[in-house]
Amino acid sequence: MEMAMAWTIDDSQPRILYNKDKHVAVTPSAMSKYHEWRREIERGSDPKSAAGKVGDMHYEQLSGNNKGVYTIRLSQEHRVAFTINGTLQQVKVISIGGHFPPS
């Protein structure tokens, strides 16, 4: 029996900004929600299921110029934006914090 591929998540882009201190400051409670979502993906959940498990994340796919970009809500003020490669089961995080797209 073949094992299903696990989902992977790449948040190296926002991490680079964080290390350069160019990131949007996000509250600890919002970041813990992000880490919980990330852990669910690392355990094998797809991004939408992971958001459902964490709860109240308003998972949505954007349209127009941002077609192919998905967002989840960490708080009233903060979102995570990411893309999904369903074939490779990869999530690539574009931004953590603030609104997406940035205004």
C-alpha positions as a Markdown table, in Angstrom:
| # | Residue | x | y | z |
|---|---|---|---|---|
| 1 | Met | 0.0 | 0.0 | 0.0 |
| 2 | Glu | 1.4 | 3.4 | -1.0 |
| 3 | Met | 1.5 | 6.1 | 1.6 |
| 4 | Ala | -0.1 | 9.5 | 0.9 |
| 5 | Met | 2.4 | 12.3 | 0.7 |
| 6 | Ala | 2.3 | 14.6 | 3.6 |
| 7 | Trp | 1.8 | 18.4 | 3.2 |
| 8 | Thr | 4.8 | 20.6 | 3.8 |
| 9 | Ile | 4.9 | 24.3 | 4.6 |
| 10 | Asp | 7.6 | 26.8 | 3.7 |
| 11 | Asp | 7.6 | 30.1 | 5.6 |
| 12 | Ser | 11.2 | 31.1 | 4.8 |
| 13 | Gln | 10.1 | 34.4 | 3.1 |
| 14 | Pro | 8.4 | 35.9 | 6.1 |
| 15 | Arg | 11.2 | 34.5 | 8.3 |
| 16 | Ile | 13.8 | 36.5 | 6.2 |
| 17 | Leu | 11.8 | 39.7 | 6.8 |
| 18 | Tyr | 11.5 | 38.9 | 10.5 |
| 19 | Asn | 15.3 | 38.4 | 10.8 |
| 20 | Lys | 15.9 | 41.7 | 9.0 |
| 21 | Asp | 13.3 | 43.4 | 11.3 |
| 22 | Lys | 11.1 | 44.3 | 8.3 |
| 23 | His | 8.1 | 42.3 | 9.4 |
| 24 | Val | 4.7 | 43.4 | 10.6 |
| 25 | Ala | 4.5 | 43.0 | 14.3 |
| 26 | Val | 1.9 | 40.4 | 15.2 |
| 27 | Thr | 0.4 | 39.9 | 18.6 |
| 28 | Pro | 1.5 | 36.7 | 20.5 |
| 29 | Ser | -2.1 | 35.3 | 20.5 |
| 30 | Ala | -2.3 | 35.7 | 16.7 |
| 31 | Met | 1.2 | 34.1 | 16.3 |
| 32 | Ser | 0.2 | 31.2 | 18.4 |
| 33 | Lys | -2.8 | 30.7 | 16.1 |
| 34 | Tyr | -0.4 | 30.7 | 13.1 |
| 35 | His | 1.9 | 28.1 | 14.8 |
| 36 | Glu | -1.1 | 25.9 | 15.6 |
| 37 | Trp | -2.2 | 26.1 | 11.9 |
| 38 | Arg | 1.4 | 25.3 | 10.8 |
| 39 | Arg | 1.6 | 22.3 | 13.1 |
| 40 | Glu | -1.6 | 20.9 | 11.7 |
| 41 | Ile | -0.2 | 21.1 | 8.2 |
| 42 | Glu | 3.1 | 19.5 | 9.4 |
| 43 | Arg | 0.9 | 16.7 | 10.9 |
| 44 | Gly | -0.5 | 16.0 | 7.4 |
| 45 | Ser | -3.6 | 18.2 | 7.2 |
| 46 | Asp | -4.3 | 20.2 | 4.0 |
| 47 | Pro | -4.3 | 24.0 | 4.7 |
| 48 | Lys | -8.1 | 24.3 | 4.6 |
| 49 | Ser | -8.6 | 21.3 | 7.0 |
| 50 | Ala | -5.9 | 22.8 | 9.3 |
| 51 | Ala | -7.7 | 26.1 | 9.4 |
| 52 | Gly | -10.9 | 24.3 | 10.2 |
| 53 | Lys | -9.2 | 22.5 | 13.1 |
| 54 | Val | -7.8 | 25.7 | 14.5 |
| 55 | Gly | -11.2 | 27.4 | 14.0 |
| 56 | Asp | -12.4 | 30.9 | 13.0 |
| 57 | Met | -9.7 | 31.5 | 10.5 |
| 58 | His | -11.9 | 32.5 | 7.5 |
| 59 | Tyr | -10.0 | 30.5 | 4.9 |
| 60 | Glu | -10.5 | 32.0 | 1.5 |
| 61 | Gln | -9.1 | 32.1 | -2.0 |
| 62 | Leu | -8.5 | 35.6 | -3.4 |
| 63 | Ser | -9.5 | 36.6 | -6.9 |
| 64 | Gly | -8.5 | 39.2 | -9.5 |
| 65 | Asn | -4.8 | 40.0 | -9.5 |
| 66 | Asn | -4.3 | 37.8 | -6.5 |
| 67 | Lys | -5.9 | 34.7 | -7.9 |
| 68 | Gly | -4.1 | 31.6 | -6.6 |
| 69 | Val | -3.4 | 33.3 | -3.3 |
| 70 | Tyr | -5.2 | 32.1 | -0.2 |
| 71 | Thr | -5.6 | 33.8 | 3.2 |
| 72 | Ile | -6.5 | 32.8 | 6.7 |
| 73 | Arg | -7.3 | 35.2 | 9.5 |
| 74 | Leu | -5.2 | 35.3 | 12.7 |
| 75 | Ser | -7.1 | 38.2 | 14.2 |
| 76 | Gln | -9.3 | 41.2 | 13.2 |
| 77 | Glu | -6.1 | 42.9 | 12.0 |
| 78 | His | -3.8 | 40.1 | 10.8 |
| 79 | Arg | -3.8 | 37.6 | 8.0 |
| 80 | Val | -1.5 | 35.0 | 6.6 |
| 81 | Ala | -1.3 | 34.9 | 2.8 |
| 82 | Phe | 0.0 | 31.8 | 1.0 |
| 83 | Thr | 0.0 | 29.8 | -2.2 |
| 84 | Ile | -0.8 | 26.1 | -2.6 |
| 85 | Asn | 0.8 | 23.5 | -4.9 |
| 86 | Gly | -1.8 | 20.7 | -4.7 |
| 87 | Thr | 0.2 | 18.3 | -6.8 |
| 88 | Leu | 3.3 | 18.6 | -4.5 |
| 89 | Gln | 1.2 | 19.2 | -1.4 |
| 90 | Gln | 3.2 | 22.3 | -0.6 |
| 91 | Val | 2.1 | 25.5 | 1.1 |
| 92 | Lys | 4.3 | 28.6 | 0.6 |
| 93 | Val | 3.7 | 31.4 | 3.0 |
| 94 | Ile | 3.9 | 34.9 | 1.4 |
| 95 | Ser | 3.2 | 37.1 | 4.4 |
| 96 | Ile | 2.3 | 36.9 | 8.1 |
| 97 | Gly | 0.6 | 39.9 | 9.6 |
| 98 | Gly | -1.3 | 42.9 | 8.3 |
| 99 | His | -3.8 | 42.6 | 5.6 |
| 100 | Phe | -3.2 | 41.0 | 2.2 |
| 101 | Pro | -2.7 | 42.4 | -0.3 |
| 102 | Pro | -0.9 | 45.2 | 1.6 |
| 103 | Ser | -2.8 | 48.5 | 1.0 |
